[in-house]
Amino acid sequence: MGSYINLPGVPLSQEHDSLLLAISTSCHFCQESLPFYRELSAKTQGKLDLIAVLPQPLAESQTFLQKGALSVTRVVSTNLNQFGVLGTPTILLVDTHGRVQEEWLGFQDDKARQQVLARILQ
């Protein structure tokens, strides 16, 4: 927390925070987390930009999200290490300047999911 992320060519919202989902098409925890990500998308619409960041090519990433019925503001294909993410799934809440406000690593159980929602929706 407190570090800054930089996604070249991906402007962050200047109106509100952004939620970055660092996921991978080959990660079974990411696949299992899709219902939670859909819930995040529905509950944060208009409040946060939801940006999916995947290491796979853009077309493969978009197909994965479409099959998972996950609606996001943007899809980014990049090396996750480029902005300090070492594993998937990772959720980052960042402000309009790219400063990491919160970071959630790995698969989130039901209790952790409620904590994520509470923090994001505060």
C-alpha positions in Angstrom: 0.0 0.0 0.0 1.1 3.5 -0.7 3.1 2.6 -3.8 2.2 3.9 -7.2 1.2 1.9 -10.2 1.8 2.8 -13.8 0.0 1.2 -16.7 1.4 2.9 -19.8 -1.3 3.9 -22.2 -4.1 3.3 -19.7 -5.3 6.5 -18.1 -6.9 6.2 -14.7 -10.1 8.0 -14.0 -9.7 11.5 -12.8 -13.2 11.5 -11.3 -13.0 8.5 -8.9 -10.8 5.6 -7.8 -10.1 2.6 -9.9 -10.2 -1.1 -9.1 -7.7 -3.2 -10.9 -8.3 -6.9 -11.2 -5.0 -8.6 -11.9 -6.1 -12.0 -13.2 -5.1 -14.7 -15.6 -7.0 -16.9 -18.0 -4.9 -19.9 -16.7 -5.6 -19.2 -13.0 -8.2 -21.5 -11.5 -8.7 -19.1 -8.5 -9.4 -16.3 -11.0 -12.0 -18.5 -12.7 -13.6 -19.4 -9.3 -13.6 -15.7 -8.4 -15.6 -14.6 -11.4 -19.0 -14.5 -9.5 -17.4 -12.2 -7.0 -15.9 -10.0 -9.7 -19.4 -9.8 -11.3 -20.7 -8.7 -7.9 -18.0 -6.1 -7.7 -18.8 -4.8 -11.2 -22.5 -4.5 -10.4 -22.0 -2.8 -7.0 -19.3 -0.4 -8.2 -20.8 0.7 -11.5 -20.5 4.5 -11.8 -18.5 4.6 -8.5 -15.2 3.1 -9.7 -13.5 2.2 -12.9 -13.1 -1.6 -13.0 -10.0 -2.5 -15.0 -9.1 -6.1 -15.8 -5.3 -6.6 -16.2 -4.2 -9.9 -17.7 -0.9 -11.2 -19.0 -2.5 -13.0 -21.9 -3.0 -11.4 -25.4 -5.9 -8.9 -25.5 -8.2 -11.1 -27.6 -7.7 -14.1 -25.3 -8.3 -11.8 -22.3 -11.5 -10.3 -23.7 -12.8 -13.8 -24.6 -12.2 -15.0 -21.0 -14.1 -12.0 -19.6 -16.9 -12.4 -22.0 -17.3 -16.1 -21.3 -17.3 -15.2 -17.6 -19.9 -12.5 -18.2 -17.7 -10.0 -16.4 -18.3 -6.4 -17.4 -15.3 -4.0 -17.0 -14.4 -0.5 -17.9 -11.2 -1.5 -19.7 -9.1 -4.6 -20.4 -5.3 -4.4 -20.4 -2.9 -6.9 -21.6 0.5 -6.5 -19.9 3.2 -8.2 -17.8 1.8 -8.1 -14.3 5.2 -7.7 -12.8 5.4 -4.3 -14.6 3.3 -2.8 -11.9 4.4 -5.0 -9.0 1.8 -7.8 -9.1 3.5 -11.2 -8.4 0.5 -13.5 -8.5 -3.1 -13.8 -9.5 -5.7 -13.0 -8.4 -4.8 -9.6 -7.0 -7.2 -6.7 -6.5 -5.8 -3.2 -6.2 -7.8 -0.1 -5.2 -6.0 2.9 -6.6 -6.7 6.6 -6.5 -6.8 9.0 -9.4 -3.0 9.4 -9.2 -2.3 5.7 -9.3 -1.5 5.4 -5.6 -2.5 2.0 -4.2 -5.0 2.5 -1.4 -5.7 -1.2 -0.7 -4.4 -4.5 -2.0 -6.0 -7.9 -1.7 -3.9 -10.9 -2.7 -5.1 -14.4 -3.7 -8.4 -16.1 -3.5 -10.9 -14.3 -1.2 -13.2 -16.4 1.0 -16.7 -15.2 1.9 -15.5 -13.2 4.9 -12.7 -11.5 2.9 -15.1 -10.7 0.1 -17.4 -8.9 2.5 -14.4 -6.9 3.8 -13.4 -6.0 0.2 -16.9 -4.8 -0.6 -17.1 -2.9 2.7 -13.9 -1.1 2.0 -14.6 -0.3 -1.6 -18.2 0.9 -1.0 -17.4 3.0 2.0 
